[in-house]
Amino acid sequence: MMELEGHVLGSRYKVQRKIQSGYFGTTWTARDLTTRGTVCVKTFICDSENQRKELAVLKELCDGHFNHENICSILDVCVKKSPVTTVQGELIGSLRFVVFEYCSGSDLFNFLVTGPFERIKT
């Protein structure tokens, strides 16, 4: 997986730092260059038909403006590979990704063990 810190995904999300890496991909904090808010971006390592189907379902949820107070909002879904560029616009690769509302303080495992964490509104 390429290091993305300081690079821009889909001409919109400037990656700030890595939160966590796992078997299927990596989670990052990023700055939305349109809204100037902090978001969470999940990039994917594998490139399978199942992954593309899952992303398509997430895209439908995002487009349908699915929203619940106890679920992080899905803000954007890149089903087809989108460009990864330097801040100056130089193309360095392409990725599929999902953009979520940024929630600080914990991960899903810790949430299940210890309870809710505070949502950051940006």
C-alpha positions in Angstrom: 0.0 0.0 0.0 1.3 3.4 -0.9 2.0 6.0 1.8 -0.7 8.7 1.3 0.2 11.3 3.9 0.2 14.7 2.2 -1.4 13.4 -1.0 -4.8 14.2 -2.4 -7.5 11.5 -3.2 -10.1 12.1 -5.8 -9.0 15.8 -6.2 -10.8 16.5 -2.9 -9.4 14.8 0.2 -5.9 15.8 1.4 -4.6 12.9 3.5 -3.2 14.0 6.9 -2.2 10.9 8.9 -2.6 7.1 9.1 -5.0 5.9 11.8 -4.8 2.2 11.4 -3.8 -0.5 8.8 -5.6 -3.9 8.5 -5.9 -6.9 6.2 -8.2 -5.2 3.8 -6.9 -1.6 3.8 -5.8 1.5 5.7 -7.8 4.2 7.5 -6.6 7.8 7.4 -7.7 11.2 8.6 -8.0 13.7 5.8 -9.0 17.3 5.2 -11.9 17.8 2.8 -10.7 20.5 0.5 -14.2 21.6 -0.3 -15.7 21.9 3.2 -12.4 22.3 5.1 -13.6 19.7 7.6 -11.8 16.6 8.9 -13.0 13.3 7.6 -12.0 9.6 7.9 -10.9 7.9 4.6 -10.7 4.1 4.2 -8.5 3.0 1.3 -8.5 -0.6 0.1 -5.7 -3.0 -0.7 -7.5 -5.8 -2.5 -9.3 -5.3 -5.8 -12.0 -8.0 -6.0 -15.5 -8.2 -7.5 -16.9 -8.6 -3.9 -15.2 -5.3 -2.8 -16.6 -3.5 -5.8 -20.1 -4.8 -4.9 -19.7 -3.7 -1.3 -18.6 -0.3 -2.4 -21.6 0.0 -4.8 -24.0 -0.8 -1.8 -22.2 1.9 0.3 -22.5 4.3 -2.6 -26.3 3.7 -2.7 -26.5 4.3 1.1 -24.5 7.5 0.7 -26.6 8.7 -2.3 -29.8 7.9 -0.4 -28.6 10.1 2.5 -28.9 7.3 5.0 -28.4 9.0 8.4 -28.7 7.7 12.0 -27.4 9.4 15.2 -25.5 6.3 16.3 -23.8 5.6 13.0 -21.0 7.5 11.4 -22.2 9.1 8.2 -20.9 7.9 4.9 -20.0 11.1 3.1 -18.5 9.8 -0.2 -17.8 6.5 -1.9 -15.4 6.0 -4.8 -16.5 2.8 -6.6 -14.3 3.3 -9.6 -10.6 3.9 -9.0 -9.9 7.6 -8.4 -6.7 9.5 -8.9 -4.1 10.0 -6.1 -2.1 13.1 -6.7 0.5 15.2 -5.0 -0.6 18.6 -3.8 0.8 20.0 -7.0 -1.4 17.7 -9.1 1.1 15.1 -10.2 -0.6 11.7 -10.6 1.0 8.9 -8.4 -1.6 6.2 -8.6 -5.3 5.4 -8.2 -7.5 3.9 -5.4 -11.0 3.0 -4.4 -12.0 4.6 -1.1 -14.9 5.4 1.3 -15.1 8.7 3.2 -16.8 8.7 6.6 -17.6 11.3 9.2 -14.6 11.6 11.5 -15.2 10.3 15.1 -12.4 10.8 17.5 -11.3 8.7 20.4 -11.7 5.0 19.6 -12.2 2.2 17.2 -15.1 -0.2 16.8 -13.6 -2.9 19.1 -13.0 -0.4 21.9 -16.5 1.1 21.3 -18.1 -2.3 21.7 -16.1 -2.9 24.9 -16.3 0.6 26.6 -19.3 2.3 25.0 -19.9 5.4 22.8 -17.4 8.1 22.0 -18.0 11.7 21.1 -18.7 12.7 17.5 -16.7 15.6 16.2 -18.8 18.0 14.1 -16.6 19.9 11.6 
